[in-house]
Amino acid sequence: MKSSIFTNMVIALLLLLTPIISLYAYSNHTSSSVLTGEIVKAKRTQVETFVGQLAGMFGQFDSYQKMLYESTEVRNLAYPDLLSDDLLHYRTLKTVSEEIIRLAGYGGWKGVIAVVYPKTGMVIKSNSSLGAMPVRLPDKDGFWSYEKNPKGDSYFIETISNPAKNAKEEEADLTVVAKVDEGEIKSDLSEMKNNGLEDPFLYKPGYSPIYNYTANQALIREMLPKLNPDGADGSFEPLLIRTSEGAYQVHMDMVQPLGWYLVDYVPIGTIMAPIERNQTMFYAISGMMLFMACILGFILYRSVRIPFRKLMQGMNFIEKGIYTSRMKDPPKGEFRYLYQRFNSMAARIEELIEDVLKEQIRTKEANVKQLQSQINPHFLYNTLAYIKSMVELGEKEAAVSMTMNLSKYYRYSTKLSMSLATLREELELIVNYLDIHRMLTDDFEYEIDIDPVMLDMMIPRLLLQPLVENVIVHAFRKPVQYGAVRIRGRLEASGLARLSVEDNGPGLAPAQLELLQAKIRNAPSDQIDSGLQNVHQRLMLLFGKSSGLSFGVSEEGGLCAELVWQVPDNEPL
């Protein structure tokens, strides 16, 4: 099936929109991916920056410890015997105190730097207001450790002793101590939060997290079981964690001096906000393009498809013979001209068809009258001779009966002014005709069985007479037994009427039947040379080509001639 112009235009419109929307979708996907990557990269950079700050702070404390540990004055204070007098001891103590205060003032870090002399019980620290020294120092020197004092305060502490100590050795001569309270870490985390992080905290498996002062602790505790730093393989890629409050993207990185992780999380909604704005813009533009495409398609449908379809319907009506069809409500534009030309064409065709139909009707009526006039009873002389013989023999009743039958027969058959009659009237003629022949030969009987519904149907005059005459002349021409004629009529539910004339004569062979049928059906209407052809042509002229005369074998073994026609819808039943 060929596609219509409207279909081709819609396909062209879709082909035009498809690459545009596809290109924009690809661009949107690419920009979204880039934007997502940049947001993740920026958050990771933030976390790494603040991790670097914390690591720098504790690394700086490590440097301070080493500087104090390697200082000669610090070592001399561990051995008072080396100082000759109190003045030198005082000067050395002052130098060490000034050095500790100077180092503690660098970088703005808030922590405690101290030198402890266990044997003398002397402690020199940077600022006494930052917190007291712990009652007990770690048993071993090493990296920063997380400790708690009896009061419940937590802190990070790192020591360097001379000589280096472990749990089994004797007490050290001096110990350089760096201590940072948990409160200072919380302050730093809160400052990080103010400077761009979402809700940072320090975390190490097996320990309680260190929160900032305004942290959402309940949410963080819900996240903790899903944090798995050991499985990060050092890459620390962002984690997607879903909680009761929503989905979050979690970033983490290790603070190397401490062995703890700085963790920060961002709601997915915050991350996706720029992307969603970009996608919303894409959907809005795509929707506008599709909406405009729909409007354009509607305009094409209303301006092209509907007028064209109406025009095609009008052409179909003309093709089916409905020449009264006219195009109504002409649209604007070029189709208005087509509608006007179609209406003019249909009106002209209707005029021509009416002229042709009128001529065909006149021709048909002339043919009917011509065919009807061809029926001339050839038995007139026999009947007249029969009447003469009866009169001579003095059989007046037989002569009168024959005369009356003959009179009725010719009165009916010579009414050329009326081409149609009821089946009842036609049967009365057949009864007269059969009674005449029975008087002449008295060697056959007849039976008439007609559906009462058919009696008032209108049929062509003298339609049955040629069939009955054919039986009398041919079937009983050489009788070998007593003849029988049966006339039957029935009306089918489909409106098809069937009227048959059967006899018990010798009949015809199948080849002869086929030849007779072909002769009757193929004879031109202007070359009718028999009554049977006359009947067939009259039925077709009045009831259509599906009507006509057909032959077969009767139930009695003779010939069955059957008339078939479709009863018109306006025929009273």
C-alpha positions in Angstrom: 0.0 0.0 0.0 1.4 3.3 -1.1 1.9 5.9 1.6 -0.1 9.1 1.5 1.3 12.6 1.1 0.4 13.4 4.7 2.3 10.3 5.9 5.3 11.2 3.9 5.3 14.8 5.3 4.9 13.5 8.9 7.8 11.0 8.3 9.9 13.9 6.8 9.1 16.0 9.9 10.1 13.2 12.2 13.3 12.6 10.3 14.1 16.3 10.7 13.4 16.3 14.4 15.1 13.0 15.2 18.8 14.1 14.5 18.1 17.4 16.3 16.7 15.8 19.4 19.3 13.0 19.3 22.2 15.5 19.0 20.8 17.6 21.8 20.3 14.5 24.0 23.9 13.5 23.3 25.1 17.0 24.1 23.0 17.0 27.3 24.3 13.6 28.3 27.9 14.7 27.7 27.5 17.9 29.6 25.8 16.1 32.5 28.6 13.6 32.7 31.2 16.4 32.6 29.3 18.4 35.2 28.9 15.4 37.4 32.6 14.6 37.1 33.5 18.2 37.9 31.3 18.3 41.0 32.8 15.1 42.3 36.3 16.3 41.5 35.6 19.6 43.3 34.3 17.8 46.4 37.2 15.5 46.4 39.6 18.4 46.0 38.0 20.1 49.0 38.3 17.0 51.1 41.9 16.5 50.1 42.7 20.1 50.8 41.4 19.9 54.3 43.0 16.6 54.9 46.3 18.3 53.8 45.6 21.0 56.4 45.1 18.5 59.2 48.1 16.4 58.1 50.2 19.6 57.9 49.2 20.6 61.4 50.2 17.2 62.9 53.3 17.1 60.6 54.3 20.5 61.9 54.0 19.2 65.5 56.3 16.3 64.5 58.8 18.8 63.2 58.7 20.8 66.4 59.2 17.7 68.4 62.3 16.8 66.5 63.7 20.3 66.8 63.2 20.3 70.5 64.5 16.7 70.8 67.7 17.7 69.0 68.2 20.9 70.9 71.3 21.0 73.2 69.6 23.2 75.8 66.7 20.8 76.0 69.1 17.9 76.6 71.2 19.9 79.1 68.2 20.4 81.3 67.9 16.7 81.6 71.3 16.6 83.3 71.5 19.3 86.0 75.0 18.3 86.9 76.2 19.6 83.6 75.1 23.1 84.5 77.7 24.8 86.7 75.5 27.2 88.6 71.9 28.3 89.0 72.2 31.2 86.7 73.2 29.0 83.8 70.4 26.7 84.7 68.0 29.6 84.7 69.2 30.9 81.3 69.0 27.4 79.8 65.4 27.0 81.2 64.4 30.4 79.8 65.9 29.5 76.4 64.0 26.3 76.2 60.7 28.0 77.3 61.1 30.7 74.7 61.9 28.1 72.0 58.7 26.1 72.9 56.6 29.3 72.9 58.1 30.4 69.6 57.4 27.1 67.9 53.9 26.9 69.3 53.2 30.4 67.8 53.9 29.3 64.2 51.0 28.3 62.0 48.2 29.3 64.4 47.7 25.7 65.5 46.2 25.3 68.9 48.0 22.5 70.7 50.3 21.8 73.6 54.1 21.3 73.1 56.0 20.3 76.1 59.2 18.8 77.4 58.9 16.5 80.4 61.8 15.6 82.6 60.6 12.5 84.4 63.5 12.2 86.8 63.4 15.8 88.0 59.6 16.2 87.6 60.1 19.4 85.6 57.6 20.2 82.8 58.1 23.0 80.3 55.1 23.5 78.0 53.9 26.1 75.4 50.7 27.4 77.1 49.2 26.3 80.3 45.8 27.6 79.4 45.4 25.0 76.6 45.1 22.1 78.9 47.1 20.2 81.4 49.5 17.5 80.5 48.1 14.0 80.9 48.7 12.3 84.2 50.4 9.4 82.4 52.3 9.6 79.2 52.2 6.8 76.6 54.3 3.8 77.4 55.9 3.8 74.0 57.2 6.5 71.7 55.6 6.4 68.2 52.9 7.9 66.1 50.0 9.9 67.2 47.6 8.0 69.4 44.1 8.7 70.5 43.7 8.7 74.3 41.2 9.5 77.0 42.0 10.8 80.5 40.0 9.8 83.6 37.8 12.8 83.3 36.6 11.6 79.9 38.4 14.2 77.8 39.9 12.8 74.5 43.1 14.0 72.8 45.8 13.0 70.3 49.3 12.7 71.7 52.7 11.8 70.4 56.0 11.5 72.3 59.7 11.3 71.6 61.9 10.2 74.5 65.7 10.1 75.1 66.5 7.4 75.3 63.6 6.0 73.3 61.4 4.1 75.7 59.2 1.1 75.6 57.2 -0.6 78.2 60.2 -2.7 79.5 62.9 -0.1 79.8 63.6 2.3 82.6 62.3 5.8 82.8 63.5 8.2 80.1 65.6 11.3 80.8 63.4 13.5 78.8 60.3 13.3 76.7 59.1 15.7 74.1 55.3 15.8 74.0 52.8 17.1 71.4 49.2 17.0 72.4 46.1 18.2 70.6 42.7 18.1 72.4 39.6 16.7 70.7 37.9 20.0 71.2 40.6 21.7 68.9 39.9 19.0 66.3 36.1 19.7 66.5 36.8 23.4 66.2 38.9 22.8 63.0 36.1 20.5 61.6 33.5 23.2 62.3 35.7 25.7 60.5 36.0 23.4 57.6 32.2 23.1 57.5 32.0 26.9 57.4 34.6 27.0 54.6 32.8 24.7 52.2 32.5 21.1 53.5 29.0 19.7 54.1 29.3 18.0 57.5 32.9 16.7 58.0 33.9 14.3 60.8 36.9 12.1 61.6 36.4 8.4 61.6 38.5 5.3 62.3 37.1 1.8 62.5 36.7 0.7 66.2 36.6 4.3 67.5 33.8 6.8 68.1 33.7 9.4 65.4 34.9 13.0 66.1 32.1 15.3 65.0 32.1 19.0 64.3 30.0 21.0 66.7 26.9 21.1 64.5 27.1 17.7 63.0 24.0 15.5 62.3 25.2 12.7 64.5 22.1 10.5 64.0 22.6 10.5 60.2 26.3 9.9 60.6 25.8 7.0 62.9 23.4 5.5 60.3 26.1 5.8 57.7 28.9 4.3 59.8 28.1 0.6 59.1 28.3 1.2 55.4 31.7 2.9 55.5 34.5 0.5 54.7 37.8 2.3 54.4 39.8 -1.0 54.4 38.0 -2.1 51.2 38.8 1.1 49.4 42.2 -0.1 48.1 43.6 3.3 48.6 41.5 4.9 45.9 38.8 6.2 48.2 36.3 6.6 45.4 33.0 8.3 46.4 30.5 6.0 48.0 26.8 6.1 47.4 25.0 5.5 50.7 21.2 5.4 51.1 19.7 6.3 54.5 16.3 6.9 55.9 16.8 10.6 55.1 17.8 10.0 51.5 20.8 9.2 49.3 24.2 10.7 49.9 27.5 10.7 48.2 30.3 10.2 50.7 33.9 11.3 50.2 36.8 10.3 52.5 40.5 10.5 52.7 43.1 9.5 55.3 44.9 11.9 57.5 48.3 10.1 57.3 49.9 11.2 60.6 46.8 10.1 62.5 45.6 7.1 60.6 42.0 8.5 60.8 39.8 9.4 57.9 38.3 12.7 57.1 34.7 12.0 55.9 32.3 14.4 54.3 29.0 13.6 52.6 26.8 15.5 50.2 23.1 15.0 49.5 22.5 13.6 46.0 19.9 16.4 45.5 22.7 19.0 46.0 25.0 17.2 43.5 22.2 16.7 41.0 20.7 20.1 41.2 22.8 21.6 38.3 22.4 18.4 36.3 18.7 18.4 36.9 18.5 22.0 35.8 20.3 21.1 32.6 18.0 18.1 32.1 15.0 20.2 32.8 16.1 22.6 30.1 16.6 19.7 27.7 13.2 18.3 28.4 11.6 21.7 28.1 13.3 22.3 24.7 12.5 18.8 23.5 8.9 19.2 24.6 8.6 22.5 22.8 10.0 21.0 19.7 7.6 18.0 19.9 4.7 20.4 20.7 5.6 22.5 17.6 5.9 19.3 15.6 2.4 18.2 16.8 1.0 21.6 15.9 2.6 21.4 12.5 1.3 17.9 12.1 -2.2 19.0 13.1 -2.1 21.9 10.6 -1.0 19.5 7.9 -3.7 17.1 8.9 -6.4 19.7 8.9 -5.2 21.6 5.8 -4.0 18.6 3.7 -5.1 15.2 5.0 -8.8 16.0 5.8 -9.5 17.8 2.5 -7.6 15.2 0.5 -9.5 12.3 2.3 -12.9 14.0 1.6 -11.9 14.4 -2.0 -11.0 10.7 -2.2 -14.3 9.8 -0.6 -16.1 11.8 -3.2 -14.2 10.0 -6.0 -15.1 6.7 -4.4 -18.8 7.7 -4.4 -18.5 8.6 -8.1 -16.8 5.3 -8.8 -19.7 3.4 -7.0 -22.3 5.3 -9.1 -23.4 7.8 -6.4 -23.4 10.8 -8.8 -25.3 13.0 -6.4 -22.2 13.3 -4.2 -20.9 16.8 -3.7 -18.0 18.3 -1.7 -19.2 20.5 1.1 -17.5 23.0 3.4 -14.6 23.8 1.0 -11.4 24.7 2.8 -9.3 27.7 2.1 -6.4 27.6 -0.3 -5.8 25.3 -3.3 -8.3 22.6 -2.2 -11.2 25.1 -2.5 -10.5 25.2 -6.3 -10.3 21.3 -6.4 -13.6 21.1 -4.5 -15.4 23.4 -6.9 -14.0 21.6 -10.0 -15.1 18.2 -8.4 -18.6 19.5 -7.9 -18.8 20.7 -11.4 -17.5 17.4 -12.7 -20.0 15.4 -10.6 -22.9 17.6 -11.7 -21.9 17.1 -15.4 -21.5 13.3 -14.9 -24.9 13.1 -13.2 -26.5 14.9 -16.1 -24.9 12.6 -18.6 -25.8 9.4 -16.6 -29.4 10.5 -16.3 -29.6 11.0 -20.1 -28.0 7.6 -20.6 -30.4 5.9 -18.1 -33.4 7.5 -19.7 -32.3 6.2 -23.0 -31.6 2.7 -21.6 -35.1 2.7 -20.0 -36.7 3.6 -23.3 -34.6 0.9 -25.0 -35.5 -1.7 -22.4 -39.2 -1.0 -22.6 -39.0 -1.3 -26.3 -37.1 -4.6 -26.1 -39.6 -6.0 -23.6 -42.5 -5.1 -25.9 -40.7 -6.5 -28.8 -39.9 -9.8 -27.0 -43.4 -10.1 -25.7 -44.9 -9.6 -29.2 -42.8 -12.5 -30.5 -45.0 -15.0 -28.6 -47.7 -16.2 -31.1 -49.7 -19.2 -30.1 -49.1 -21.7 -32.9 -51.9 -24.0 -31.8 -54.7 -21.6 -32.9 -55.5 -23.7 -35.9 -55.8 -26.9 -33.8 -58.1 -25.3 -31.4 -60.3 -23.9 -34.1 -60.4 -27.3 -35.8 -61.3 -28.8 -32.4 -64.2 -26.4 -32.0 -65.4 -27.1 -35.6 -65.3 -30.9 -34.9 -67.2 -30.5 -31.6 -69.9 -28.4 -33.3 -70.3 -30.9 -36.1 -70.5 -33.7 -33.5 -73.0 -31.8 -31.5 -70.8 -31.5 -28.5 -71.8 -28.0 -27.7 -70.5 -27.9 -24.1 -67.0 -29.0 -25.3 -67.1 -26.4 -28.0 -68.2 -23.7 -25.6 -65.5 -24.7 -23.0 -62.8 -24.7 -25.6 -64.0 -21.3 -26.9 -64.0 -19.8 -23.4 -60.5 -21.1 -22.6 -59.3 -19.8 -26.0 -60.9 -16.4 -25.5 -59.4 -16.0 -22.0 -56.0 -17.1 -23.3 -55.9 -14.6 -26.1 -57.4 -11.8 -24.2 -54.5 -12.1 -21.7 -51.7 -12.7 -24.1 -52.6 -9.8 -26.4 -52.5 -7.1 -23.7 -49.3 -5.5 -25.0 -50.0 -2.2 -23.1 -49.1 -3.9 -19.8 -45.7 -5.6 -19.6 -46.1 -7.0 -16.0 -48.8 -9.1 -14.3 -49.1 -10.9 -11.1 -48.1 -14.5 -10.8 -51.8 -15.3 -10.0 -52.9 -13.9 -13.3 -50.0 -15.8 -15.1 -51.1 -19.1 -13.5 -54.7 -18.5 -14.6 -53.4 -18.2 -18.2 -51.4 -21.5 -17.8 -54.5 -23.3 -16.5 -56.5 -22.1 -19.6 -53.6 -23.2 -21.8 -53.3 -26.7 -20.2 -57.0 -27.2 -20.2 -57.1 -26.5 -24.0 -54.4 -29.1 -24.6 -56.0 -31.6 -22.4 -59.2 -31.2 -24.5 -57.1 -31.8 -27.6 -55.0 -34.8 -26.4 -56.2 -36.0 -23.0 -52.9 -37.8 -22.4 -51.4 -35.9 -19.5 -52.2 -34.4 -16.1 -50.8 -31.3 -14.4 -50.1 -30.1 -10.8 -49.5 -26.6 -9.5 -47.9 -26.0 -6.1 -47.0 -22.3 -5.5 -46.1 -20.6 -2.3 -49.0 -18.3 -1.5 -46.6 -15.5 -0.7 -45.6 -15.4 -4.4 -49.0 -15.1 -5.9 -49.1 -11.3 -5.8 -45.6 -10.9 -7.1 -45.2 -8.9 -10.3 -43.5 -10.8 -13.2 -43.3 -10.4 -17.0 -46.4 -11.3 -18.9 -46.4 -14.7 -20.7 -43.3 -15.9 -18.7 -44.5 -19.4 -17.9 -46.4 -20.1 -21.2 -43.2 -20.8 -23.3 -42.0 -23.3 -20.7 -45.3 -25.2 -20.5 -45.5 -25.1 -24.3 -42.0 -26.6 -24.5 -43.2 -29.5 -22.4 -46.4 -30.1 -24.5 -44.6 -29.9 -27.8 -41.4 -31.7 -27.0 -41.8 -33.9 -23.8 -45.1 -35.4 -24.9 -44.5 -35.5 -28.6 -43.9 -39.3 -28.6 -45.4 -40.4 -25.3 -44.7 -43.8 -24.1 -46.7 -43.3 -20.9 -49.2 -40.9 -19.4 -47.6 -37.4 -19.1 -47.3 -35.2 -16.0 -46.5 -31.5 -15.6 -45.6 -30.0 -12.2 -45.3 -26.3 -11.7 -43.7 -25.3 -8.3 -42.8 -22.0 -6.8 -41.0 -21.1 -3.6 -39.4 -17.9 -2.0 -36.1 -18.3 -0.1 -35.2 -16.3 3.0 -32.6 -14.4 1.0 -35.3 -12.9 -1.2 -34.5 -15.2 -4.1 -37.6 -16.4 -6.0 -37.6 -19.8 -7.8 -40.4 -21.0 -10.3 -39.9 -24.4 -12.0 -41.7 -26.4 -14.6 -41.0 -30.2 -14.5 -42.1 -33.1 -16.6 -41.7 -36.9 -16.8 -40.7 -37.0 -20.4 -37.5 -38.5 -21.9 -35.4 -35.5 -20.9 -32.0 -34.5 -22.4 -28.5 -35.9 -22.1 -26.0 -33.9 -20.0 -24.2 -32.7 -23.2 -27.6 -31.6 -24.7 -28.5 -29.7 -21.5 -25.2 -27.9 -21.5 -25.6 -27.0 -25.2 -29.1 -25.7 -24.6 -28.1 -23.7 -21.6 -25.2 -22.1 -23.5 -27.4 -21.2 -26.4 -30.0 -19.5 -24.2 -27.5 -17.5 -22.1 -25.2 -16.4 -25.0 -27.8 -15.3 -27.5 -27.7 -11.5 -28.2 -30.9 -9.6 -27.2 -31.4 -8.6 -30.9 -31.3 -12.2 -32.2 -34.0 -14.0 -30.2 -35.2 -17.0 -32.2 -37.0 -19.1 -29.5 -39.5 -18.6 -26.7 -37.0 -19.9 -24.1 -34.4 -17.3 -25.1 -37.2 -14.7 -25.0 -38.0 -15.7 -21.3 -34.3 -15.6 -20.3 -33.7 -12.2 -21.8 -36.8 -10.7 -20.3 -35.8 -11.8 -16.8 -32.4 -10.3 -17.2 -33.7 -7.0 -18.5 -36.2 -6.6 -15.7 -34.4 -8.2 -12.7 -30.7 -8.0 -13.5 -28.0 -10.2 -14.8 -28.1 -12.6 -11.9 -31.6 -13.6 -13.0 -32.5 -16.0 -15.8 -33.6 -19.4 -17.0 -31.6 -22.6 -16.2 -32.2 -26.3 -16.9 -31.7 -29.5 -15.0 -33.1 -33.0 -14.5 -36.5 -33.3 -12.8 -37.4 -35.7 -10.0 -39.5 -37.7 -12.5 -36.5 -38.1 -14.8 -37.6 -35.5 -17.4 -36.6 -31.9 -17.9 -36.7 -29.2 -15.2 -36.8 -25.6 -16.4 -36.3 -23.2 -13.5 -36.8 -19.4 -13.4 -34.7 -17.5 -10.8 -34.8 -13.8 -9.9 -34.1 -11.6 -7.0 -37.2 -10.0 -5.6 -36.8 -6.2 -5.5 -36.7 -4.6 -2.0 -39.9 -2.6 -2.7 -41.8 -5.8 -3.8 -44.7 -6.4 -1.4 -44.5 -9.8 0.2 
